Amino acid sequence: MKIVFIIDQVYLHGGIERVLSIKANYLSQLDYNQISIITTEQRNKKPCYTFNNNIIFKDLKINYCRSKSYFHPLNLLKSIKHIFRLKKTIKNINPDVVVVCSHSSDTYFVPFINKSIPKIKEFHYSKSIEENKRNKHGITLKKLFFSFTDYVEKKYDKIIILNPDESKYYKSNNTIVIPNPLTFFPEKVSNLNSKIIISAGRIAPVKGYDKLIDIWANASKKLPEWELHIYGDGNSIYLKQLRDKIGALNLQDTLSLKGSTDNIEAKMLNASIYVMTSHNECFPLVLLEAQACGLPIISFDCPHGPRNIINKDNGLLIPVSDIHLFANKLVELASESKELQIMGENARKNAYNYSVDKIMAMWLNMFKDLVSNKDNF
């Protein structure tokens, strides 16, 4: 089976890129598969994650102006080139199925090229962020755009969503729930003896690290021996704001912005609690990774991913933005070693449900169904 994955790039660390590497590597190890990855702006850089040597890479060299909207005149001109190059590349590969991974400009025109090939679109963010604008009275440009995206989504043969709560945001009946697979499952787990709390992800306002700093300002007073480590890089302006806030609250001795890491597994195995303060998520892979390492989790109950991973047996869900409750529960959990151990064991058990073999079996079944019905396209 020839499978093509389309993504903007694979040189930056991110959840979508990491999940793609897991899926593509798994599929490429099966003798009957040929896997190709088409990028639009790899910029002659090496992939940041490991890909098997038999995976074929093709960069279209579109190189959009990332500081501007895809609908900006400069990028619209590039999109014309993009359409023709992508259509030619897909024709040359002649795949059995095409998968659009990232939410880049490909999303809007892939369903309309090479129509005989089944096409799949993955969504890695929660559409809950659109609800307020969709529900506004009157006709706006944004609402017209949403109508256009609804139309495009119906043209895909399958829309992959990461949790069942997301289905209510789609106007089409072609959605299917396939969670992200675990990227690792260590033989050993954290002994939960270190006094380290960890969080990891892209440094961006949506991740709510400013609130996490406020939480730690409260909790650290009762946990003087504990430290909070935050891993990730991203928005330089937001990063400076976080550093300034840490300094202003005099937390620099117990709260560290560690930057990015290529071995988050080791960092988690050296921690005892994982925390998440995002404003919204879809299916945060990092929570599964924390559970695989045997870490209890405390997270804001944001739309919609955490609640599909965390339950009262393996962690705690806190109402969004309730900083004081979050801090109090963090102190309680850090102070209860027996409860910490029980939640850690249950977290590890839950992670079993998202093994690569189990999740990729769902992908393979979907591929086979689409290809077997290809004559109907």
Secondary structure as GFF3:
##gff-version 3
##sequence-region A 1 377
A	DSSP	beta_strand	2	7	.	.	.	ID=ss1
A	DSSP	alpha_helix	15	28	.	.	.	ID=ss2
A	DSSP	beta_strand	34	39	.	.	.	ID=ss3
A	DSSP	beta_strand	56	59	.	.	.	ID=ss4
A	DSSP	alpha_helix	73	93	.	.	.	ID=ss5
A	DSSP	beta_strand	97	100	.	.	.	ID=ss6
A	DSSP	alpha_helix	106	109	.	.	.	ID=ss7
A	DSSP	three_ten_helix	110	112	.	.	.	ID=ss8
A	DSSP	beta_strand	119	122	.	.	.	ID=ss9
A	DSSP	three_ten_helix	127	130	.	.	.	ID=ss10
A	DSSP	alpha_helix	131	134	.	.	.	ID=ss11
A	DSSP	alpha_helix	141	154	.	.	.	ID=ss12
A	DSSP	beta_strand	158	161	.	.	.	ID=ss13
A	DSSP	three_ten_helix	164	169	.	.	.	ID=ss14
A	DSSP	beta_strand	175	177	.	.	.	ID=ss15
A	DSSP	beta_strand	196	200	.	.	.	ID=ss16
A	DSSP	three_ten_helix	205	207	.	.	.	ID=ss17
A	DSSP	alpha_helix	209	219	.	.	.	ID=ss18
A	DSSP	beta_strand	227	231	.	.	.	ID=ss19
A	DSSP	alpha_helix	236	248	.	.	.	ID=ss20
A	DSSP	beta_strand	255	259	.	.	.	ID=ss21
A	DSSP	alpha_helix	264	269	.	.	.	ID=ss22
A	DSSP	beta_strand	273	276	.	.	.	ID=ss23
A	DSSP	alpha_helix	285	292	.	.	.	ID=ss24
A	DSSP	beta_strand	297	300	.	.	.	ID=ss25
A	DSSP	three_ten_helix	306	308	.	.	.	ID=ss26
A	DSSP	beta_strand	315	318	.	.	.	ID=ss27
A	DSSP	alpha_helix	323	335	.	.	.	ID=ss28
A	DSSP	alpha_helix	337	351	.	.	.	ID=ss29
A	DSSP	three_ten_helix	352	354	.	.	.	ID=ss30
A	DSSP	alpha_helix	356	372	.	.	.	ID=ss31
A	DSSP	three_ten_helix	374	376	.	.	.	ID=ss32
###
